[in-house]
């Protein structure tokens, strides 16, 4: 952003939706600064919105760490089966 900080923003479930496909982890939501650093284990965090749709970090690498940690908590799903393969 213009202040030199980095953001992690979740993808909405549908266009114009306020629901995220995978929001930032619930324990991080509503936290800021040192409290967020401690809970997330990622130093340099700035905030995570209470709904988990966006978060901020002081560095690019930190923002990527937040994104990777969020992706790591997603539920494992099976790929769709193709009826032609059976």
Biopython code that builds the backbone (N, CA, C, O; Angstrom):
import numpy as np
from Bio.PDB.StructureBuilder import StructureBuilder

atoms = [
    (1, "UNK", "N", (0.832, -1.191, 0.000)),
    (1, "UNK", "CA", (0.000, 0.000, 0.000)),
    (1, "UNK", "C", (0.874, 1.253, 0.000)),
    (1, "UNK", "O", (2.097, 1.149, -0.105)),
    (2, "UNK", "N", (0.285, 2.395, 0.112)),
    (2, "UNK", "CA", (1.035, 3.650, 0.045)),
    (2, "UNK", "C", (1.948, 3.871, 1.242)),
    (2, "UNK", "O", (2.886, 4.664, 1.168)),
    (3, "UNK", "N", (1.682, 3.175, 2.347)),
    (3, "UNK", "CA", (2.528, 3.293, 3.540)),
    (3, "UNK", "C", (3.659, 2.262, 3.531)),
    (3, "UNK", "O", (4.434, 2.185, 4.485)),
    (4, "UNK", "N", (3.756, 1.471, 2.458)),
    (4, "UNK", "CA", (4.797, 0.459, 2.360)),
    (4, "UNK", "C", (4.469, -0.823, 3.092)),
    (4, "UNK", "O", (5.353, -1.647, 3.327)),
    (5, "UNK", "N", (3.208, -1.003, 3.458)),
    (5, "UNK", "CA", (2.774, -2.220, 4.134)),
    (5, "UNK", "C", (2.154, -3.163, 3.101)),
    (5, "UNK", "O", (1.861, -2.760, 1.975)),
    (6, "UNK", "N", (1.961, -4.406, 3.494)),
    (6, "UNK", "CA", (1.440, -5.428, 2.586)),
    (6, "UNK", "C", (0.127, -5.976, 3.120)),
    (6, "UNK", "O", (-0.087, -6.023, 4.331)),
    (7, "UNK", "N", (-0.750, -6.389, 2.214)),
    (7, "UNK", "CA", (-2.064, -6.910, 2.584)),
    (7, "UNK", "C", (-2.249, -8.332, 2.063)),
    (7, "UNK", "O", (-1.704, -8.717, 1.029)),
    (8, "UNK", "N", (-3.031, -9.092, 2.811)),
    (8, "UNK", "CA", (-3.497, -10.414, 2.401)),
    (8, "UNK", "C", (-5.002, -10.285, 2.315)),
    (8, "UNK", "O", (-5.653, -9.950, 3.305)),
    (9, "UNK", "N", (-5.569, -10.547, 1.142)),
    (9, "UNK", "CA", (-7.018, -10.430, 0.972)),
    (9, "UNK", "C", (-7.567, -11.749, 0.456)),
    (9, "UNK", "O", (-7.019, -12.339, -0.475)),
    (10, "UNK", "N", (-8.643, -12.202, 1.060)),
    (10, "UNK", "CA", (-9.258, -13.470, 0.693)),
    (10, "UNK", "C", (-10.112, -13.321, -0.560)),
    (10, "UNK", "O", (-10.607, -12.240, -0.878)),
    (11, "UNK", "N", (-10.268, -14.436, -1.258)),
    (11, "UNK", "CA", (-11.083, -14.483, -2.466)),
    (11, "UNK", "C", (-12.537, -14.708, -2.055)),
    (11, "UNK", "O", (-12.810, -15.594, -1.245)),
    (12, "UNK", "N", (-13.479, -13.924, -2.596)),
    (12, "UNK", "CA", (-14.885, -14.138, -2.246)),
    (12, "UNK", "C", (-15.425, -15.434, -2.851)),
    (12, "UNK", "O", (-14.923, -15.914, -3.867)),
    (13, "UNK", "N", (-16.460, -15.993, -2.210)),
    (13, "UNK", "CA", (-17.086, -17.210, -2.725)),
    (13, "UNK", "C", (-17.687, -16.982, -4.101)),
    (13, "UNK", "O", (-17.629, -17.858, -4.964)),
    (14, "UNK", "N", (-18.259, -15.818, -4.302)),
    (14, "UNK", "CA", (-18.878, -15.453, -5.578)),
    (14, "UNK", "C", (-18.589, -13.980, -5.829)),
    (14, "UNK", "O", (-18.311, -13.234, -4.891)),
    (15, "UNK", "N", (-18.654, -13.554, -7.101)),
    (15, "UNK", "CA", (-18.470, -12.122, -7.362)),
    (15, "UNK", "C", (-19.464, -11.292, -6.543)),
    (15, "UNK", "O", (-20.632, -11.660, -6.421)),
    (16, "UNK", "N", (-19.009, -10.206, -6.002)),
    (16, "UNK", "CA", (-19.824, -9.266, -5.216)),
    (16, "UNK", "C", (-20.297, -9.845, -3.879)),
    (16, "UNK", "O", (-21.162, -9.259, -3.228)),
    (17, "UNK", "N", (-19.738, -10.991, -3.462)),
    (17, "UNK", "CA", (-20.099, -11.607, -2.185)),
    (17, "UNK", "C", (-19.173, -11.094, -1.084)),
    (17, "UNK", "O", (-18.014, -10.766, -1.341)),
    (18, "UNK", "N", (-19.687, -11.028, 0.131)),
    (18, "UNK", "CA", (-18.871, -10.659, 1.279)),
    (18, "UNK", "C", (-18.386, -11.891, 2.038)),
    (18, "UNK", "O", (-17.725, -11.753, 3.067)),
    (19, "UNK", "N", (-18.702, -13.096, 1.551)),
    (19, "UNK", "CA", (-18.228, -14.330, 2.171)),
    (19, "UNK", "C", (-16.958, -14.785, 1.464)),
    (19, "UNK", "O", (-16.895, -14.806, 0.235)),
    (20, "UNK", "N", (-15.950, -15.146, 2.246)),
    (20, "UNK", "CA", (-14.667, -15.579, 1.694)),
    (20, "UNK", "C", (-14.643, -17.085, 1.497)),
    (20, "UNK", "O", (-15.250, -17.835, 2.261)),
    (21, "UNK", "N", (-13.934, -17.516, 0.465)),
    (21, "UNK", "CA", (-13.744, -18.954, 0.263)),
    (21, "UNK", "C", (-12.976, -19.556, 1.428)),
    (21, "UNK", "O", (-13.325, -20.623, 1.933)),
    (22, "UNK", "N", (-11.928, -18.862, 1.847)),
    (22, "UNK", "CA", (-11.109, -19.315, 2.971)),
    (22, "UNK", "C", (-10.632, -18.087, 3.737)),
    (22, "UNK", "O", (-9.605, -17.505, 3.390)),
    (23, "UNK", "N", (-11.364, -17.687, 4.774)),
    (23, "UNK", "CA", (-10.946, -16.507, 5.545)),
    (23, "UNK", "C", (-9.670, -16.788, 6.339)),
    (23, "UNK", "O", (-9.295, -17.939, 6.557)),
    (24, "UNK", "N", (-9.026, -15.725, 6.756)),
    (24, "UNK", "CA", (-7.859, -15.872, 7.621)),
    (24, "UNK", "C", (-8.287, -16.587, 8.906)),
    (24, "UNK", "O", (-9.446, -16.479, 9.305)),
    (25, "UNK", "N", (-7.380, -17.313, 9.558)),
    (25, "UNK", "CA", (-7.745, -18.151, 10.709)),
    (25, "UNK", "C", (-8.514, -17.401, 11.801)),
    (25, "UNK", "O", (-8.202, -16.258, 12.136)),
    (26, "UNK", "N", (-9.504, -18.065, 12.331)),
    (26, "UNK", "CA", (-10.363, -17.472, 13.363)),
    (26, "UNK", "C", (-9.593, -16.935, 14.571)),
    (26, "UNK", "O", (-9.914, -15.849, 15.053)),
    (27, "UNK", "N", (-8.583, -17.662, 15.079)),
    (27, "UNK", "CA", (-7.860, -17.123, 16.244)),
    (27, "UNK", "C", (-7.150, -15.793, 15.974)),
    (27, "UNK", "O", (-6.823, -15.076, 16.919)),
    (28, "UNK", "N", (-6.908, -15.451, 14.718)),
    (28, "UNK", "CA", (-6.230, -14.201, 14.366)),
    (28, "UNK", "C", (-7.192, -13.027, 14.264)),
    (28, "UNK", "O", (-6.776, -11.875, 14.384)),
    (29, "UNK", "N", (-8.450, -13.299, 14.047)),
    (29, "UNK", "CA", (-9.424, -12.255, 13.704)),
    (29, "UNK", "C", (-9.611, -11.250, 14.833)),
    (29, "UNK", "O", (-9.791, -11.609, 15.997)),
    (30, "UNK", "N", (-9.562, -9.981, 14.446)),
    (30, "UNK", "CA", (-9.742, -8.894, 15.396)),
    (30, "UNK", "C", (-8.488, -8.534, 16.176)),
    (30, "UNK", "O", (-8.508, -7.607, 16.987)),
    (31, "UNK", "N", (-7.396, -9.258, 15.940)),
    (31, "UNK", "CA", (-6.155, -8.974, 16.667)),
    (31, "UNK", "C", (-5.281, -7.995, 15.894)),
    (31, "UNK", "O", (-5.422, -7.829, 14.683)),
    (32, "UNK", "N", (-4.370, -7.350, 16.631)),
    (32, "UNK", "CA", (-3.446, -6.378, 16.045)),
    (32, "UNK", "C", (-2.056, -6.562, 16.647)),
    (32, "UNK", "O", (-1.898, -7.066, 17.758)),
    (33, "UNK", "N", (-1.077, -6.148, 15.896)),
    (33, "UNK", "CA", (0.293, -5.958, 16.360)),
    (33, "UNK", "C", (0.833, -7.150, 17.162)),
    (33, "UNK", "O", (0.761, -8.288, 16.699)),
    (34, "UNK", "N", (1.373, -6.894, 18.359)),
    (34, "UNK", "CA", (2.049, -7.941, 19.125)),
    (34, "UNK", "C", (1.129, -9.104, 19.479)),
    (34, "UNK", "O", (1.567, -10.254, 19.485)),
    (35, "UNK", "N", (-0.136, -8.822, 19.772)),
    (35, "UNK", "CA", (-1.074, -9.908, 20.091)),
    (35, "UNK", "C", (-1.230, -10.837, 18.890)),
    (35, "UNK", "O", (-1.283, -12.056, 19.049)),
    (36, "UNK", "N", (-1.305, -10.268, 17.701)),
    (36, "UNK", "CA", (-1.427, -11.065, 16.476)),
    (36, "UNK", "C", (-0.125, -11.809, 16.187)),
    (36, "UNK", "O", (-0.150, -12.966, 15.767)),
    (37, "UNK", "N", (1.008, -11.150, 16.409)),
    (37, "UNK", "CA", (2.307, -11.819, 16.242)),
    (37, "UNK", "C", (2.370, -13.078, 17.098)),
    (37, "UNK", "O", (2.791, -14.138, 16.635)),
    (38, "UNK", "N", (1.948, -12.949, 18.345)),
    (38, "UNK", "CA", (2.034, -14.059, 19.294)),
    (38, "UNK", "C", (1.119, -15.213, 18.889)),
    (38, "UNK", "O", (1.541, -16.369, 18.902)),
    (39, "UNK", "N", (-0.117, -14.912, 18.533)),
    (39, "UNK", "CA", (-1.077, -15.963, 18.189)),
    (39, "UNK", "C", (-0.729, -16.622, 16.855)),
    (39, "UNK", "O", (-0.839, -17.839, 16.714)),
    (40, "UNK", "N", (-0.308, -15.819, 15.878)),
    (40, "UNK", "CA", (-0.015, -16.356, 14.543)),
    (40, "UNK", "C", (1.365, -16.991, 14.455)),
    (40, "UNK", "O", (1.596, -17.870, 13.624)),
    (41, "UNK", "N", (2.289, -16.546, 15.315)),
    (41, "UNK", "CA", (3.668, -17.004, 15.212)),
    (41, "UNK", "C", (4.431, -16.337, 14.080)),
    (41, "UNK", "O", (5.505, -16.799, 13.696)),
    (42, "UNK", "N", (3.874, -15.241, 13.540)),
    (42, "UNK", "CA", (4.484, -14.511, 12.427)),
    (42, "UNK", "C", (4.798, -13.095, 12.905)),
    (42, "UNK", "O", (3.882, -12.286, 13.046)),
    (43, "UNK", "N", (6.063, -12.777, 13.156)),
    (43, "UNK", "CA", (6.409, -11.433, 13.628)),
    (43, "UNK", "C", (6.141, -10.361, 12.573)),
    (43, "UNK", "O", (6.324, -10.594, 11.378)),
    (44, "UNK", "N", (5.705, -9.187, 13.026)),
    (44, "UNK", "CA", (5.501, -8.051, 12.128)),
    (44, "UNK", "C", (4.092, -7.877, 11.612)),
    (44, "UNK", "O", (3.851, -7.054, 10.729)),
    (45, "UNK", "N", (3.153, -8.645, 12.152)),
    (45, "UNK", "CA", (1.758, -8.504, 11.717)),
    (45, "UNK", "C", (1.212, -7.139, 12.137)),
    (45, "UNK", "O", (1.656, -6.556, 13.127)),
    (46, "UNK", "N", (0.252, -6.644, 11.375)),
    (46, "UNK", "CA", (-0.392, -5.371, 11.694)),
    (46, "UNK", "C", (-1.811, -5.601, 12.197)),
    (46, "UNK", "O", (-2.183, -5.085, 13.251)),
    (47, "UNK", "N", (-2.612, -6.371, 11.455)),
    (47, "UNK", "CA", (-3.997, -6.606, 11.860)),
    (47, "UNK", "C", (-4.602, -7.736, 11.040)),
    (47, "UNK", "O", (-4.079, -8.111, 9.991)),
    (48, "UNK", "N", (-5.716, -8.275, 11.539)),
    (48, "UNK", "CA", (-6.637, -9.106, 10.757)),
    (48, "UNK", "C", (-8.033, -8.602, 11.090)),
    (48, "UNK", "O", (-8.391, -8.465, 12.260)),
    (49, "UNK", "N", (-8.814, -8.327, 10.059)),
    (49, "UNK", "CA", (-10.188, -7.849, 10.227)),
    (49, "UNK", "C", (-11.001, -8.887, 11.001)),
    (49, "UNK", "O", (-10.705, -10.080, 10.939)),
    (50, "UNK", "N", (-12.009, -8.442, 11.719)),
    (50, "UNK", "CA", (-12.819, -9.353, 12.545)),
    (50, "UNK", "C", (-13.535, -10.424, 11.729)),
    (50, "UNK", "O", (-13.849, -11.487, 12.263)),
    (51, "UNK", "N", (-13.798, -10.171, 10.455)),
    (51, "UNK", "CA", (-14.432, -11.196, 9.616)),
    (51, "UNK", "C", (-13.404, -12.099, 8.948)),
    (51, "UNK", "O", (-13.766, -13.128, 8.378)),
    (52, "UNK", "N", (-12.122, -11.726, 9.011)),
    (52, "UNK", "CA", (-11.061, -12.545, 8.432)),
    (52, "UNK", "C", (-10.862, -12.375, 6.940)),
    (52, "UNK", "O", (-10.141, -13.165, 6.329)),
    (53, "UNK", "N", (-11.480, -11.364, 6.327)),
    (53, "UNK", "CA", (-11.351, -11.224, 4.873)),
    (53, "UNK", "C", (-10.069, -10.517, 4.447)),
    (53, "UNK", "O", (-9.669, -10.617, 3.287)),
    (54, "UNK", "N", (-9.419, -9.807, 5.362)),
    (54, "UNK", "CA", (-8.195, -9.086, 5.018)),
    (54, "UNK", "C", (-7.296, -8.978, 6.244)),
    (54, "UNK", "O", (-7.762, -8.926, 7.382)),
    (55, "UNK", "N", (-5.994, -8.946, 5.976)),
    (55, "UNK", "CA", (-5.017, -8.752, 7.035)),
    (55, "UNK", "C", (-3.853, -7.943, 6.504)),
    (55, "UNK", "O", (-3.698, -7.781, 5.294)),
    (56, "UNK", "N", (-3.039, -7.439, 7.407)),
    (56, "UNK", "CA", (-1.900, -6.625, 7.005)),
    (56, "UNK", "C", (-0.622, -7.042, 7.692)),
    (56, "UNK", "O", (-0.637, -7.583, 8.798)),
    (57, "UNK", "N", (0.492, -6.782, 7.015)),
    (57, "UNK", "CA", (1.814, -7.094, 7.550)),
    (57, "UNK", "C", (2.787, -6.016, 7.103)),
    (57, "UNK", "O", (2.562, -5.341, 6.098)),
    (58, "UNK", "N", (3.862, -5.861, 7.851)),
    (58, "UNK", "CA", (4.869, -4.848, 7.517)),
    (58, "UNK", "C", (5.728, -5.239, 6.316)),
    (58, "UNK", "O", (6.288, -4.365, 5.654)),
    (59, "UNK", "N", (5.845, -6.552, 6.021)),
    (59, "UNK", "CA", (6.727, -6.991, 4.934)),
    (59, "UNK", "C", (5.996, -7.902, 3.954)),
    (59, "UNK", "O", (4.978, -8.515, 4.279)),
    (60, "UNK", "N", (6.546, -7.970, 2.750)),
    (60, "UNK", "CA", (5.999, -8.866, 1.724)),
    (60, "UNK", "C", (6.088, -10.317, 2.198)),
    (60, "UNK", "O", (5.115, -11.064, 2.103)),
    (61, "UNK", "N", (7.260, -10.716, 2.710)),
    (61, "UNK", "CA", (7.443, -12.093, 3.171)),
    (61, "UNK", "C", (6.493, -12.439, 4.310)),
    (61, "UNK", "O", (5.981, -13.556, 4.375)),
    (62, "UNK", "N", (6.259, -11.493, 5.201)),
    (62, "UNK", "CA", (5.318, -11.726, 6.289)),
    (62, "UNK", "C", (3.901, -11.915, 5.784)),
    (62, "UNK", "O", (3.175, -12.779, 6.276)),
    (63, "UNK", "N", (3.499, -11.111, 4.800)),
    (63, "UNK", "CA", (2.165, -11.256, 4.210)),
    (63, "UNK", "C", (2.038, -12.611, 3.525)),
    (63, "UNK", "O", (1.000, -13.265, 3.622)),
    (64, "UNK", "N", (3.098, -13.033, 2.830)),
    (64, "UNK", "CA", (3.081, -14.356, 2.201)),
    (64, "UNK", "C", (3.000, -15.459, 3.252)),
    (64, "UNK", "O", (2.328, -16.467, 3.036)),
    (65, "UNK", "N", (3.674, -15.280, 4.381)),
    (65, "UNK", "CA", (3.590, -16.263, 5.475)),
    (65, "UNK", "C", (2.170, -16.352, 6.018)),
    (65, "UNK", "O", (1.688, -17.440, 6.332)),
    (66, "UNK", "N", (1.502, -15.211, 6.130)),
    (66, "UNK", "CA", (0.104, -15.209, 6.579)),
    (66, "UNK", "C", (-0.768, -15.970, 5.582)),
    (66, "UNK", "O", (-1.630, -16.752, 5.981)),
    (67, "UNK", "N", (-0.548, -15.743, 4.289)),
    (67, "UNK", "CA", (-1.328, -16.435, 3.260)),
    (67, "UNK", "C", (-1.055, -17.935, 3.290)),
    (67, "UNK", "O", (-1.985, -18.738, 3.216)),
    (68, "UNK", "N", (0.205, -18.311, 3.399)),
    (68, "UNK", "CA", (0.555, -19.739, 3.435)),
    (68, "UNK", "C", (-0.040, -20.429, 4.664)),
    (68, "UNK", "O", (-0.551, -21.544, 4.562)),
    (69, "UNK", "N", (0.024, -19.778, 5.811)),
    (69, "UNK", "CA", (-0.544, -20.360, 7.034)),
    (69, "UNK", "C", (-2.053, -20.526, 6.899)),
    (69, "UNK", "O", (-2.618, -21.500, 7.396)),
    (70, "UNK", "N", (-2.704, -19.582, 6.233)),
    (70, "UNK", "CA", (-4.146, -19.680, 6.008)),
    (70, "UNK", "C", (-4.452, -20.847, 5.082)),
    (70, "UNK", "O", (-5.363, -21.630, 5.355)),
    (71, "UNK", "N", (-3.705, -20.973, 3.993)),
    (71, "UNK", "CA", (-3.919, -22.081, 3.057)),
    (71, "UNK", "C", (-3.674, -23.430, 3.723)),
    (71, "UNK", "O", (-4.348, -24.408, 3.399)),
    (72, "UNK", "N", (-2.731, -23.495, 4.638)),
    (72, "UNK", "CA", (-2.423, -24.750, 5.328)),
    (72, "UNK", "C", (-3.567, -25.215, 6.218)),
    (72, "UNK", "O", (-3.649, -26.404, 6.527)),
    (73, "UNK", "N", (-4.450, -24.318, 6.639)),
    (73, "UNK", "CA", (-5.558, -24.704, 7.517)),
    (73, "UNK", "C", (-6.825, -25.073, 6.752)),
    (73, "UNK", "O", (-7.842, -25.398, 7.365)),
    (74, "UNK", "N", (-6.774, -25.026, 5.406)),
    (74, "UNK", "CA", (-7.981, -25.345, 4.634)),
    (74, "UNK", "C", (-8.298, -26.830, 4.743)),
    (74, "UNK", "O", (-7.393, -27.654, 4.873)),
    (75, "UNK", "N", (-9.578, -27.171, 4.691)),
    (75, "UNK", "CA", (-9.957, -28.581, 4.761)),
    (75, "UNK", "C", (-9.523, -29.319, 3.493)),
    (75, "UNK", "O", (-9.535, -28.758, 2.397)),
    (76, "UNK", "N", (-9.150, -30.558, 3.660)),
    (76, "UNK", "CA", (-8.759, -31.383, 2.519)),
    (76, "UNK", "C", (-10.027, -31.884, 1.846)),
    (76, "UNK", "O", (-10.917, -32.431, 2.498)),
    (77, "UNK", "N", (-10.098, -31.694, 0.547)),
    (77, "UNK", "CA", (-11.257, -32.168, -0.206)),
    (77, "UNK", "C", (-10.793, -33.090, -1.313)),
    (77, "UNK", "O", (-9.686, -32.954, -1.835)),
    (78, "UNK", "N", (-11.651, -34.028, -1.662)),
    (78, "UNK", "CA", (-11.348, -34.941, -2.760)),
    (78, "UNK", "C", (-11.665, -34.244, -4.076)),
    (78, "UNK", "O", (-12.632, -33.487, -4.164)),
    (79, "UNK", "N", (-10.849, -34.497, -5.103)),
    (79, "UNK", "CA", (-11.185, -33.920, -6.407)),
    (79, "UNK", "C", (-12.452, -34.576, -6.940)),
    (79, "UNK", "O", (-12.735, -35.728, -6.611)),
    (80, "UNK", "N", (-13.220, -33.857, -7.759)),
    (80, "UNK", "CA", (-14.435, -34.456, -8.311)),
    (80, "UNK", "C", (-14.085, -35.650, -9.185)),
    (80, "UNK", "O", (-13.068, -35.652, -9.879)),
    (81, "UNK", "N", (-14.937, -36.658, -9.142)),
    (81, "UNK", "CA", (-14.711, -37.831, -9.984)),
    (81, "UNK", "C", (-15.357, -37.596, -11.339)),
    (81, "UNK", "O", (-16.407, -36.963, -11.451)),
    (82, "UNK", "N", (-14.719, -38.109, -12.333)),
    (82, "UNK", "CA", (-15.225, -38.005, -13.693)),
    (82, "UNK", "C", (-15.908, -39.320, -14.026)),
    (82, "UNK", "O", (-15.267, -40.371, -13.992)),
    (83, "UNK", "N", (-17.177, -39.285, -14.344)),
    (83, "UNK", "CA", (-17.932, -40.509, -14.616)),
    (83, "UNK", "C", (-17.372, -41.260, -15.814)),
    (83, "UNK", "O", (-17.613, -42.460, -15.942)),
    (84, "UNK", "N", (-16.635, -40.599, -16.693)),
    (84, "UNK", "CA", (-16.052, -41.266, -17.854)),
    (84, "UNK", "C", (-14.849, -42.120, -17.470)),
    (84, "UNK", "O", (-14.472, -43.023, -18.217)),
    (85, "UNK", "N", (-14.240, -41.848, -16.312)),
    (85, "UNK", "CA", (-13.068, -42.605, -15.870)),
    (85, "UNK", "C", (-13.439, -43.924, -15.209)),
    (85, "UNK", "O", (-12.557, -44.738, -14.935)),
    (86, "UNK", "N", (-14.684, -44.148, -14.952)),
    (86, "UNK", "CA", (-15.087, -45.361, -14.213)),
    (86, "UNK", "C", (-15.332, -46.520, -15.123)),
    (86, "UNK", "O", (-15.677, -47.607, -14.659)),
]
sb = StructureBuilder()
sb.init_structure("model")
sb.init_model(0)
sb.init_chain("A")
sb.init_seg("    ")
for serial, (resi, resn, name, xyz) in enumerate(atoms, 1):
    if name == "N":
        sb.init_residue(resn, " ", resi, " ")
    sb.init_atom(name, np.array(xyz, "f"), 0.0, 1.0, " ", f" {name:<3s}", serial, name[0])
structure = sb.get_structure()
